[in-house]
Amino acid sequence: MNIIKHSLAVLGMIAAPAFAAGQVTISIDAGKPGPVINKNVYGQFAEHLGTGIYEGMYVGLKSNIPNTRGWRNDVVGALKELHVPLVRWPGGCFADTYHWRDGVGPQDKRPGNVHANGAIEEINAVGTHEFFDLIDMLGADAYVNGNVGTGSVQEMSDWVEYMTSDGGSPLARLRAQNGHEKPFKVAYFGIGNELWGCGGNMKPDYYANLYSNYENFLRAPEKSRPKMIASGGNGFDTAWTDVLSKELKGRTVGISVHQYTIPGSSWEVKGKDLGFKEDEWMSTLANTLKMDQLVKNHVAVLDKHDPEKKIGLMVDEWGTWYDEAGARSALFQQNSLRDALVAALSFHIFHEHAERVPMTTIAQMVNVLQAMILTDKEKMVLTPTYYTFQMYVPFQDARSLPLAIKDNTSYTLGATTIPGVSASAARAKDGKVYLALVNTDPSKAVDVAVNVAGTMVKGAAGKVLTSATMDAHNTFQNPQVIKPAAFSARAAGGKLAIKVPAKAVMVVALEE
Ligand code: AHR
């Protein structure tokens, strides 16, 4: 009986069951491509904080953990799979206490110093040369963040010259003496971090003046001058975007903004990484979706002062931040299926604003906050967030496609309701149309009908990430608890129906 039903469905003689009433319909218009989704939207942030750099990524040449010039082979190998386009370094709040000269020259001669951020003793084994070694291994671009808080115009100017000067200058000679004859390529350079807080508790007007002063003296060859980023406001505070986009026209390619997702209603009680109830599943996803309004608010201000769209909104810190109770190291947290949905929903929002959001860097890469990878000495696990980044690789530099969702489901808990399905589509560099889907409902699967205007879609194939529990996660003992599974669907009667499981992220390529 089942065989007969299946054959009839394939022949288009009976409606596929998923086309029943209550189905969500997604219509993609491949004939009207939108802006390109800059690959740098998938950038990452690696800060000298907790075990984010040391142990997590860099173990030194003498370590028993297999490494290449000190960088862990397992971690670098896994990150390569993500095609990481851009890495922001060395902070964060760390950047505003970092003095670059401490991190160049022979490693055994470098000083140690204590930094406010994470109360660690910084050994300075990873400095400029080591960072660019990592960047080279990953094939990524560099986003270096300078020190405004405790540095000086001269120090920052010297660092940029040290990295970018193509010869002749004493700092270029010092770089060569330290082992790197050719200049390093700095794609972006950030002038300070969180100046409203850890970077110096400043006001935007004061920083705008400081920025102009710093930027004016950052010497680099014209052809390889880094794109300068101004450090902007906190979350929904658009005052910084307002002042900076007015005052820094022509002197910055982007204004940064930081927005973290916490499940709780205050920073004092953020919520747990694991073992949470459905109310925190809901609040986490609902809070993540606020990113859309946040971006719209900042974009409205940018549109006022920069209608030519020369200044981007760089969301260079985003992701989940949970209570740290019992963490192995500063800001270490587990990462569950919930984090995978946070990442996917955030991507959809960034895609939607591709024109104004050319770069984001998730906080952070390894062992800190919403990480791709967790390590415990020689052990390593890939997180659900890692797998989400991997599934979305085709969206890097893809052309976004307009998409309409009809009859969307909604997911309600108590007084909160959010859309049941979130979707994003793009034509990737390989020529295929990719569709990403999130089902926010933790209990109900959803049937989605997909059509692409002017095309007969024959099928879809890709990956789905889900699990039985909301906080499914990988541990050092059980590293394979949650990982993507293959998914495919065939069109019936010229129509494609996809069943998206409860609490799932799915990315498929459509077969046209
Ligand atoms: O990502 C952790 C910290 O959060 C960064 O150092 C800082 O910029 C932000 O407040």
Boltz pocket constraint, residues with backbone or C-beta under 6 A from the ligand:
constraints:
  - pocket:
      binder: B
      contacts: [[A, 47], [A, 91], [A, 92], [A, 93], [A, 94], [A, 117], [A, 193], [A, 194], [A, 258], [A, 317], [A, 363], [A, 364], [A, 369]]
      max_distance: 6.0
